[in-house]
Amino acid sequence: MERNAYQDLLAWKNRKDRKPLILNGARQVGKTWLLKEFGAREYENLAYINCDDTPEIKNSFSDFDTDRLIRVFSALSGVEIKPQKTLIVLDEIQQVPLALTSLKYFCEKSPEYHIAVAGSLLGIGLHEGTGFPVGKVDEINLYPLTFEEFCLALGNRILVEQMKEGRWNELSSLSHTFIELLRQYYYVGGMPAAVKDYCQNQSLKSVRDIQNQILSDYKNDFSKHVPKDILPKVNIVWESIPSQLAKENKKFIYRAIKKGARAKDFENAIQWLIDAGLVYKVLRVSKIEKPLKFYEDFDAFKLFVLDLGLLGAMTDVSAKDVLVNNNAFTEYKGSFTEQYVLQELIPLHKKIYYYSKENSSLEIDFIMQKDQVYPIEVKAEENLRSKSLKAVHEANPDTKPVRFSMAAYRKEEWLTNVPLYLAHEWMKEAE
């Protein structure tokens, strides 16, 4: 399984100012596998320690003598650790908070060692009472597989290479193939365990079983990590997200999850899910001008879950509806297609917003700022009417409107139509 983050790891390895690395990501997005694969391929040896099932490690941080700690890591892993030639991996580091603190000292005293850590954001980002090594670590974010990575996992390397070449018009002849793969991705999603099983067995039932197990594991994590006073609210917010998306609201509606609910009642619960990497928060902006951050509206936002396949499992959408029925993309327009596009954009490491006006039908699904501001409209079909996008562009002529839809690639005077299956690659290359 190939991951785009592998190239980020290579860049980290080769940096002259390299610091200890934290590989961030929600539970079960493939952090452990990726670090092991990277260590095996790019280093002479790998010193791997799982902090959860290595009791001895927990008492090893009585001080932060890095020379002594290297000897401990070597003894526990059974590997001779050599500067520059060994990748040290501390997995499930949230189980040993002082191990996280120690990264500061490896940065300052022993930068010659290549050390990477991974763990659940539930533990790393939310752990209280431990000094986080601010400014002393490098960080890489790992997300569920993108559509492109999904295609690679299924063995469609030539298709992916053609996507990367940027000759968008030439891909129209392959649209049927891409759309069939996109149908599969809508159902399977990007969680590595589900993708791996689908590649090996082609069993839709098995995929759904895996997705449901992941959801169950998350719920169990809630009970372990969430403060008791907000646990019921975390569960309510989490369960409400699919229905919030399906209603195509212009913002998250508190009263939709509980009669009379107000922002202050659920702010902590929402933030907990965001910090855990399980939910993406998309803020509204009041103006479509650079810099977008100046116009953030913190009172209006949308919530999305981390993975398209998990969204399908949460809503119990059948394989037939997604893979067979002709209305697969239109039936779930308000949730699936927007979720898909956001999931394709998030790994580009850009802040994503949306725009709407109160008491008006005008709404722009997403807005992204690179060198230019890109108002983005998401269409789950070939409907090419874009009244809101046109109105926004006329009011903001410096913007670069883009429409992701099922139609073929076409560049117009004021608008670029990009097929849904090219969303990630096209936006990555856009200037």
N, C-alpha and C positions, 0 to 999 in steps of 0.2 A: 504494500500500500504506500503510495507516494503522497507526501504532504508538502504543500507550498512552504510551510514554516521551516522545512529542512534547509532551504537556502538562507533563511534568517539565522539559523544555527551556524552555518558555514561562515557567514559574515561575522558573527560573534567570535568564532574561533580565531579568525584571522585579524581581528582588531588589535592594534598595538596598545590601545588603552583599555583592553578587555577587563571587565570586572566579573566577579561571580554572577552566575545567571539564575534568575528565577523564571521558570516556564509556567506562566499563568494559564488558567483555564478551568472551566467547570468540571465537575466530576465526570469521568468516563468519556472525555473528548480525545483521549489517546496520548496523554503526556508521557506516561511511563514507556510505552512502546516506542515513541519517537526518540526519546533520549537514549534508550538502549540501542536502537537501530543506528543512531548517529554515532554513539561511542564505538560500536562494533565496526563501522565502516570508515571512520575518520581518525581513529587513534590506534596505537599499538595494543592497548588493553583498556578495559573498562572496570572500574572499581565501583560496584553497585551495592548500595545498602538501603534496605527497606526499613525505615525507622519504626514502622508499626509492628513488625515481627522480629525485630532485633533488640531485645530488652537491654542488652549491654550498652547500647548507644545512648540511652536516656541518662546515664550517670557519667557520661564522658565529658560533659561540658562544665566541669567544676571550675575551670578557668578557660581562657581563650588563647592558650599557648598553641599556635598553629602547627609548630613542629611536632608537638605531642599529639595533636589531633590527627595529623597525617599518619603517624604511626598507628593510632587507633583505627583509622579508616582502612589502613592496609591490613591490619590483623583481622578485622571483622569481615572484610571482603575477600581475604585470601589472595590479594593482588599486590604485587610490588608497584608502588605508586611513583612514577617518574614525572618530574616537571615537564610540561609541554606535550608529553607522550601518553599520559593517562587521563581519561575523563573520569572524574569523581562525580557520582550521581547519588544524591541523598533524596530518596523518594519518601512520600508521605511525611514530609518535614513538619507538617502541622502538629504531629505527635510529640515533637521535641522542640518547643518554642525557642530554647536557647541555641539550637542549631541554626535557626534563622538569624539570630543575633550575631552568631560567630562569623557570618559572611562579611561583616564589616571588617573584622580583623584579618580575614584572608585577603581582602582587597588592599588593606593598608600594609600588612606585613609579609604576605606571601602571594603576590600577584602572579608568580610564575606557575602556580597550579591552576589547572582548568577544572573548575567545580561548578556543577549545575544542580539545582534542586527543583523538585516538583512536589505538588501537594494540592489538596482541595482548597479552592478559594474559601470554602467554608471555614477552613482553619487558618490559612495564611492571612487573608484579608480581614478576618473578623476577630482574630485572637486578641484578647485584651491583656494588658499588663506586660507585654513583651516589646522590647525596643526593636522596631523595624529598621533595618539598615538603610535609611534614606540616603540617596546619593552614592551609596557604596555597592550597588548592584546594577546589572543590566537586566532588562525584562523583555520577554517575548510572549505574546499572547497566542494561544491556540484555541481554535474554534472547531465546531463540527465541520466535516468535509464540505467544501463548496461543490457546486455542480460539476465543475471542471475536474476536481479531485475524484468525484464519484465516477465520472466517465473513465478516468485513468484506471481506477480500481476494477472496472468491468472489462478492461483490456482494450479500450478505444483510444490508443495512443495517437494514431494517425489523425483522428478527428480533433483531438486536443491540440496537436501540433498545428493543424489548419486554423483552429481558433486563435492561436497565438500569433500567427503570421499577419493578422490584421487585414486580410483581404475580405472584408465583410460581405461585399456584394457576391463574391464567388460561392459563399456558403448557402445561398438560397436553394441551390439544387439539392442540398443535403438536409433541408429543413425537416422532412418527414422523419429521418433518422434521429435528429436532435430532439424533436418533439416526443418521440417514443421514449427516448432516454429521460427526458424531462418528466414524463408521466411516472416513470419508475422512481425518479428522485423525489417527486412529490410524495410518494408513498413511503419509500425507504428512509429518506432523509439523510443526514450526514453523521449520525453517531457511529463511530468506527465499528462497534460490535455488530450493529445491524447491517452495515455495509458489508463487512467481512462475511457474515452468514449468508447474505443474499448472493454475493459473488460465488460462494462455495456450493450453496444448496438450491438457490433460486426458489426458496420456500417462503411465500408471503405470510403464511401462518407463523412460521418460526420468527420472521422479522417482527411481526406484531407482538409476539410473546416477549422478545428481547426488549422492544420499546416499552411494553407494560412493566417489565421488570426494572428497567431504568427509572421509570416514573415511581415505582414502588420504593426503590432505593432512595430516591430524592425525598420522598415523604418520610422515610425512616431517618434520613439526615435532619429533616426539620425537627423531629422529636429529640434528636441528640444535641443539636447546636443552637436552635432558636430559643431565646429567652422565653420563659414560660408565660410572661405577661403579654407577649405578642404572637405566640404560637397559633392560636385560633385565627388571628387576623392574617398571618402568612398563608395559612391553608385556604382561607376564603379568597384572598387576592389571586393566589396561584390557580385555583379552580375557576375563577371568573374570567381569566384572560381570553379563552376561546370565544366565549359569548360576547365579550366586549369587542373583539375584532370582527365578529360576524355581523354586528349591528351597524358597522361602518360609521360609528360615531366620529365626530371631529375631535374628540378628546376622551380620556378615561373618565367614566362617570361613576363617582363614588356611590351614589344612591342606587346604582344598578346592582351593587353587591350587597347592600344592606340599607333598608329604609332609614332615611334620616342621616346616613353616614356623611361625615365631613372629612376634608383633607387631613386634619390633624389626628383623626382617628386611625388612619391607615398609613401615614407617612413612614413610620418606622418599619412596618411590615414590607412595604414596597422597596424601601432602601435595602433591607436585608436581602431580598431576592436579587436585587441588582448587584450588590456586593458579592453575592455568591455565584454570580455569572449565569444564573438561570433565567434572567429576564433582561431584555433590552428596553431602555427607556428612550423614546424619541420625543424631544421637546418641540413645541410649536415656536416659530419665530413671528414677531409682529411686523417685520419688514424684510423684504428680499434684497438685501444690500450687504456688501462686504464691509466689515467682517460680521458674519452672521451671529457670532457670539454676543455682539452688542445688543441683539434684539431677541434674546432668549426670553420666552414666557414660561416661567416656572410653574404657573398655575394651570397650564394646559399641556398634556402629553398623552402619548399612546404607549401601551406596553405590548411587547412581543415576547414569545418564549424563545429559548435558545436554538431550537431545532424544528424544522418543518415536519419531520417524521414523528417527533414526539407530539406535535400539535395534532397530527392525524390520529395518534393513539388516544390523546386526551378527549377527542371528539368522537372516537369510535367510527371514523370514516372507513367504509369498506374498500377492499382492494378493487372490487368491481367498479365502484364509483370513480375511482381515480384512474385505473388502468384500462378500462373497457368503454365506459359510457362516453359519448361524444361531448357531453357537457362537463367533462372532468375539470376543465380550467375555469369555466364560467360559474358553475354551481357554488364554488367556494371562493368567489372573487374577493370578497371582503376580508378573508383571512389568509387563505393559502398563498395567493399570488403576491400580496403585499409582504407576507412573511418570507416568501422565497426571495424577493428582491432585496429586502433588508438583510437577509442572511448572506446574500452575495456581496453586499456593499460593506458590511461591518468589518471583514478582514482587511479592507483597504486602509484601515487605521485613520479614518476620517470621521468627524462628528456628523451625524445624520440628524436632520430636522424635518419638520413638515410645516405647512402653512395653511391657514384657513381664516375666514372672516366670520365673525358672529353675525347671525341674521342674514346669511348669504349662502348660496350653494357653492360658492367658489372655494375650492380646496386643491392644494397640490400635495400629492401623496408623500413625496420626500424631497428634500433639498440638500445638496451636497456642495461644499466649497472646496475647490482646488485653486488653480490660478484664476479660474472663473467660477461663477456661481451657476450650478446646474439645477434648475427646477425639473423634477422628475415626475412623470405621470405613469401610473401602472395600469395596464389594460390586460385583462385576462382573456381577451379575444382579439379579433381583428377589427374591432370598432375603432375607427381612426378619427373620430370627432374629439377635439381637445379644446373645448370652449374656455375652461379655466386656465389651461396652459397658455393659450393665445392671449387671454386678457392679462395675465401676469407678464408675459413677454412685452406686450405693448406698453405696459406701465414701467417695465424695467428692461429696456432694449439691450443692455449690456450682458444680460444673462444668456446662457446656452441651454435652451430647453431640450429635453430628451424624453421620448416616450418608449417605455419597454412594453412590448405587446407580442402577439402571435404573428403579426405581419412581418414581411421580409424587411431586411435592412434598406433604408432609404433616407438620404440626406436631402432635406428641403431647404428653402431659403432661410427659414427661421427655426426649423425643428429637425432633429434627427430621430428617426424611428429605428429602434434597435430590437431585434428579436429577444425574447425573454432569456433564451439559452445563452446569449452573449453578454448578459448584463455585467457580470464580474469582469470579464476580459476587456470589454469595450470601455467601461468606466476606469479601469486600471490604466488604460492607454490614453484616455482623454486628457487634454491640457486646458 
